[in-house]
Every structure is written in structure tokens, then in C-alpha cells.
Amino acid sequence: MRYLLGMKIVFVVNNKNNRLVKVLPKLQQTCQQRILGSVQFNTTLKKKHAIELAQEATEMGCDFLIAVGGDGTLNEVVNGVLQSKLTPNKYPTIGLLPYGSANDFARTTGITNSTEELIQLIKSNTFQKIDVGKIIIQRTQEIRFFINIAGVGLGSEVAQNLERTSSVLSPGLNYFIQIIKGFLGYEKKEVQCTSSRWQWTGKLLQMAVANGRYFGKAICIAPDAHLTDGQFQVVIFGDLSIWDYLKNLGNLKKGVKISLPQANYYEANEVVLESNDPCGIEADGEFVDLLPATVSLLPKAICFLMLPVVK
């Protein structure tokens, strides 16, 4: 544990998370008492502020960078690290205290919001080198990284509606309302997905380019995805009815694949996504932009505080 002396640990906290209001003071006190190195808490004040805070902490030479919030907060922290001016060998080890409304990445990794477990991971320097996804929007050349899943179809439309919606409701309730609206109003888009080994074209309900296994609040859409295997699992639900999707939702939550002709499961390390319809793409639940886009995998791009994942 002596290596912690002089280490810099930075927490990036989602300020809009009401659950954290009660736990944050205790979290700060516990970490400052138990961790031997320098501990700093930075709180977000605006949209995408976590990207700025994470990039700044990375370039200031922090050793551990902990996202405190949900999948969106973690996504911004990962983007902040990878958008920094440092070379990958200088990146901090990233960690997570999951306090979001979905926490889908935490489900894949088995990470809990136990402060004690996080401290033990830091003190023992227990991490895994994991893959990260990279999206390039072809029209603008904008780059966005994701750690869990990039989605096209129904999920991206829900993410876009959430971004447009200013709600006084809790994030969880607002998300549920947008999901219902999506089920009732979504019109399938014609999408083409091309890899070096296969191509799929058709009407699309939902596509997941998956590094992690879960999305949409505990739906195990990609049961064969693994964070360290250098491959995406690409799951495509084509011209599948909402009714068939809902009928299979219980099995999907258990990680059981849909056995219907409209459900396709592939592997790839890069895909090109195109559509003649206005069709969006989201990253870890955050809307990015409209297709066309290229999605590629960066193998073992970051070090993440976690135990080995046993499938």
C-alpha cells in the first residue's frame, strides 16, 4: 500500500444526481480518511462538464480517476481521458461508483456502489485492461468514445428525445416515459451495417454494437460480449415488431438470445453504419449524431478498476 503515498485520486461527481446529495459527504469523509494519497472531488456544473473535468485531471497527472454517477457520467469521463493530450501509457486508471438510473456497465463488470470495495481496488491496484469503442461521424468527423454499447434505432431515438427534454421528473422516471413514447411512436429506419466479413441491410428496430453486455436498464442484449476480447458483439433486431420484442424482454434480461429470423448476432471489430433516413446513433445512452458513422474497437485502451469478469 505504500505506493499510494503521493498518488492523486480524483473523483468526478454528477451534480444532477439526487441520490448523491445524501451520500456524498460521507463518501468524501471515508475516502479522505482511508486513502493515503491526495483525494480531490470535482462536481459537474453543466452538460458534458465531466469531459472537461476528466481531461483536466488526466493532463494534470492524476493516477486514479473515479466517475461517480451513471453510465452517462462514466462515458464523459472516458471521453475526457481519451481526448486528452497524453499518450495512452500516461492515462490514469479509471474507476466507477455507480449511482445512475441504469448502471448497465456496472452490471457487466459486477461493480457495486460500495465505497469500501472501491477503496480496496485502489489500495490493491486491481485493474483490467479493457477495450473501448470509437465512433466517427462521417459528416462532421466528430469523434466520440464509448465503454459499453453504441446503439442505433429505437435506443438512439429515446436518447435523442431525452436530450431534447427538459424535465422536473427524476432521471429514472423521465427515461421510462421516453421509452414508452419510443415504443408507441418509433418508425423503423432502413439501415445498412457493413463489416469486413459480413453485411446486413434492412428495416431496423434496434442495433447494439456491444463492448459490454447490458443496455436499456438491465437488458442483456449482447450475452457474448466481453470487455477484453478485441471484438464487438453486433446485435441487430431488424424488422421485429414491438410486440415480439416485448414478448422476449424477460428472456433478454436473462441473457437468452431471441430465436427469430429478424434477430441477428454477429462479431466485428469495425462496422460502417449508413442510412438514407435520418437515423441517429447513441453512445452509452448519450445521443451523438446522425449516420453515417464508422464504429471501431480500440483493444485494451484503458485500465479500469475491477476484478476479472467471469462470464
C-alpha positions in Angstrom: 0.0 0.0 0.0 3.0 2.3 0.2 2.7 3.1 -3.5 -0.4 5.2 -2.6 1.7 7.8 -0.9 1.9 10.7 -3.2 -0.8 9.2 -5.5 -3.5 11.6 -6.8 -7.1 10.3 -6.8 -9.7 12.5 -8.5 -13.5 11.8 -8.2 -15.8 13.3 -10.9 -19.3 13.6 -9.4 -22.5 14.1 -11.3 -24.1 17.1 -9.6 -27.6 16.4 -11.0 -27.9 13.1 -9.3 -30.2 13.5 -6.3 -29.1 10.2 -4.8 -25.6 11.6 -4.3 -26.8 14.5 -2.2 -27.1 12.4 0.9 -24.1 10.0 0.4 -21.5 12.5 -1.0 -20.4 14.0 2.4 -19.9 10.5 3.9 -18.1 9.4 0.7 -15.7 12.3 0.9 -15.0 11.7 4.6 -14.5 8.0 4.2 -12.1 8.4 1.2 -10.1 11.1 2.8 -9.7 9.0 6.0 -8.9 5.7 4.3 -6.9 6.6 1.2 -3.3 7.6 1.9 -2.8 9.7 -1.3 -4.3 13.1 -2.3 -8.0 12.9 -2.8 -10.0 15.6 -4.8 -13.7 15.8 -5.6 -14.8 17.7 -8.7 -18.5 18.3 -9.3 -20.1 18.8 -12.6 -21.9 22.2 -13.2 -23.1 21.8 -16.7 -23.8 19.4 -19.5 -20.7 17.5 -20.6 -18.7 19.1 -17.8 -17.4 15.7 -16.8 -15.5 15.6 -20.1 -13.7 18.8 -19.2 -13.0 17.8 -15.6 -11.7 14.3 -16.6 -9.4 15.8 -19.4 -8.1 18.4 -17.0 -7.4 15.8 -14.2 -5.7 13.5 -16.8 -3.4 16.2 -18.1 -2.6 17.3 -14.5 -1.3 13.8 -13.9 -3.8 12.1 -11.7 -3.3 8.4 -11.0 -6.9 7.3 -10.4 -9.9 8.9 -11.9 -13.3 7.8 -10.5 -16.7 8.5 -12.1 -19.4 8.9 -9.5 -22.8 8.7 -11.3 -24.3 6.6 -14.0 -23.4 5.4 -17.5 -23.5 8.9 -18.9 -21.1 10.3 -16.3 -18.7 7.3 -17.0 -19.0 7.9 -20.7 -18.0 11.5 -20.3 -15.0 10.6 -18.0 -13.8 8.1 -20.6 -14.1 10.7 -23.3 -12.2 13.2 -21.2 -9.3 10.8 -20.7 -9.1 9.7 -24.4 -9.4 13.3 -25.7 -6.5 14.4 -23.5 -3.1 15.3 -24.9 -1.3 12.4 -23.1 -0.2 9.2 -24.6 -2.1 6.1 -23.5 0.7 4.9 -21.2 0.1 8.1 -19.2 -3.6 7.7 -18.7 -5.0 7.4 -15.2 -6.7 4.2 -14.1 -10.4 4.8 -14.3 -12.9 3.6 -11.7 -16.6 3.8 -11.1 -19.0 4.3 -8.2 -22.4 3.6 -9.9 -25.1 5.9 -8.8 -27.1 6.2 -12.0 -30.6 5.2 -13.0 -29.5 2.3 -15.2 -25.9 1.4 -14.3 -25.6 -1.1 -17.2 -21.8 -1.0 -17.4 -21.7 -1.8 -13.7 -23.8 -4.9 -14.3 -21.4 -6.2 -16.9 -18.4 -5.7 -14.5 -20.0 -6.6 -11.2 -19.1 -3.2 -9.8 -21.2 -2.0 -6.9 -21.5 1.4 -5.2 -19.7 0.2 -2.1 -17.1 2.7 -1.1 -15.2 0.0 0.8 -14.9 -2.2 -2.3 -13.6 0.8 -4.4 -11.0 1.7 -1.8 -9.8 -1.9 -1.7 -9.5 -1.9 -5.5 -7.4 1.3 -5.3 -5.2 0.1 -2.5 -4.5 -3.2 -4.2 -4.2 -1.5 -7.6 -6.6 -4.2 -9.1 -7.4 -3.3 -12.6 -8.1 -4.8 -16.0 -7.1 -3.5 -19.4 -10.3 -3.2 -21.3 -11.5 -2.3 -24.9 -13.2 0.9 -25.8 -15.4 1.8 -28.8 -14.8 4.8 -31.1 -17.4 6.4 -33.2 -16.6 8.7 -36.1 -19.5 10.7 -37.5 -18.6 10.9 -41.2 -20.4 14.2 -42.0 -18.5 16.2 -39.3 -15.6 13.9 -38.4 -16.7 14.2 -34.8 -15.2 11.5 -32.6 -17.0 10.0 -29.6 -15.8 7.1 -27.4 -17.9 4.6 -25.6 -17.1 2.0 -23.0 -20.4 -0.1 -23.0 -22.7 0.0 -26.1 -23.3 2.1 -29.1 -26.9 1.9 -30.3 -28.9 2.7 -33.5 -32.6 2.6 -33.9 -35.1 2.7 -31.0 -32.5 3.3 -28.3 -30.9 6.2 -30.2 -34.3 7.8 -30.7 -35.0 7.5 -27.0 -31.6 9.1 -26.2 -32.2 11.9 -28.6 -35.7 12.6 -27.0 -34.1 12.6 -23.6 -31.6 15.1 -24.7 -34.3 17.4 -26.0 -36.5 17.0 -22.9 -36.2 19.4 -20.0 -37.9 17.6 -17.2 -38.5 18.2 -13.5 -39.1 14.5 -13.1 -36.4 12.1 -11.8 -34.0 10.8 -14.5 -35.4 7.3 -14.0 -39.0 8.3 -14.4 -38.2 10.5 -17.4 -36.3 7.7 -19.0 -39.3 5.3 -18.5 -41.6 7.9 -20.1 -39.4 8.3 -23.1 -39.1 4.5 -23.5 -42.9 4.2 -23.6 -43.1 7.1 -26.1 -40.5 5.3 -28.2 -42.4 2.0 -28.2 -45.6 3.8 -29.3 -44.1 6.2 -31.9 -40.9 4.7 -33.3 -40.8 4.1 -37.1 -38.2 1.6 -38.3 -35.4 3.1 -40.4 -33.7 1.4 -43.4 -30.1 0.8 -42.2 -27.0 -0.8 -43.7 -24.3 -2.2 -41.5 -21.1 -3.4 -43.1 -18.0 -5.1 -41.7 -15.0 -6.7 -43.4 -16.7 -10.1 -43.1 -20.5 -9.6 -43.4 -23.1 -7.0 -44.4 -26.7 -6.5 -43.2 -29.4 -4.3 -44.7 -33.0 -3.9 -43.7 -35.6 -2.2 -41.6 -34.2 -1.7 -38.1 -35.8 -1.8 -34.7 -32.6 -1.8 -32.7 -28.9 -2.4 -33.2 -26.3 -2.7 -30.4 -22.6 -2.5 -31.2 -21.6 -4.0 -27.9 -18.5 -3.9 -25.9 -20.4 -4.6 -22.7 -23.4 -6.9 -22.3 -26.2 -4.8 -20.8 -28.1 -1.7 -22.0 -31.5 -0.1 -21.6 -31.6 -0.7 -17.8 -30.6 -4.3 -17.3 -31.4 -5.8 -20.8 -28.7 -8.3 -21.6 -28.8 -7.6 -25.3 -25.3 -8.9 -26.0 -24.7 -12.0 -23.9 -21.5 -13.0 -25.7 -19.8 -9.5 -25.5 -16.6 -9.3 -23.5 -14.7 -6.2 -22.5 -11.2 -7.7 -23.2 -11.7 -9.9 -26.3 -10.9 -7.3 -29.0 -14.3 -7.8 -30.7 -17.8 -6.2 -30.6 -20.8 -8.4 -30.5 -23.1 -6.7 -33.0 -26.8 -7.4 -32.3 -29.4 -6.5 -34.9 -33.1 -6.7 -34.3 -34.3 -6.0 -37.8 -38.0 -5.8 -38.9 -39.0 -7.1 -35.5 -42.4 -6.0 -34.1 -42.5 -4.1 -30.8 -44.9 -6.9 -29.6 -42.3 -9.7 -30.4 -39.6 -7.6 -28.7 -41.7 -7.2 -25.6 -42.6 -10.9 -25.6 -38.9 -11.7 -25.5 -38.0 -9.0 -23.0 -38.0 -11.4 -20.0 -35.5 -13.7 -21.8 -33.4 -10.8 -22.9 -33.0 -9.7 -19.3 -31.7 -13.2 -18.6 -29.2 -13.1 -21.4 -31.2 -15.5 -23.7 -30.9 -14.7 -27.4 -34.0 -14.1 -29.5 -34.6 -17.1 -31.8 -36.4 -15.3 -34.6 -35.2 -14.7 -38.3 -35.3 -10.9 -37.6 -32.7 -11.3 -34.8 -29.1 -11.4 -35.9 -25.9 -11.8 -33.9 -22.5 -11.0 -35.4 -18.9 -10.2 -34.4 -16.8 -7.4 -35.7 -14.0 -5.0 -34.7 -15.3 -2.3 -37.0 -18.6 -1.5 -38.8 -19.8 1.2 -41.1 -23.4 2.3 -40.5 -25.4 4.1 -43.2 -28.9 5.1 -43.8 -30.9 7.2 -46.2 -33.3 8.0 -43.4 -32.5 10.5 -40.6 -31.2 7.8 -38.2 -29.2 8.6 -35.1 -26.5 6.8 -33.0 -26.0 6.9 -29.3 -23.1 6.0 -27.1 -23.7 4.6 -23.6 -27.2 6.2 -23.7 -26.0 9.6 -24.8 -27.1 10.8 -28.2 -24.2 11.5 -30.6 -25.4 12.5 -34.1 -26.9 11.1 -37.3 -25.5 8.4 -39.5 -23.4 7.7 -41.5 -20.8 6.7 -38.9 -17.9 4.3 -38.5 -17.6 2.4 -35.2 -14.3 0.7 -34.4 -12.8 -1.0 -31.4 -9.7 0.1 -29.6 -8.2 -3.0 -27.9 -7.2 -2.7 -24.2 -7.3 1.1 -24.5 -7.8 1.9 -20.8 -7.0 0.4 -17.3 -10.2 0.0 -15.3 -10.5 -0.7 -11.5 -12.3 -4.0 -11.4 -11.9 -7.7 -10.7 -11.6 -10.1 -13.7 -15.1 -10.6 -15.3 -16.1 -14.3 -15.3 -18.7 -14.9 -18.0 
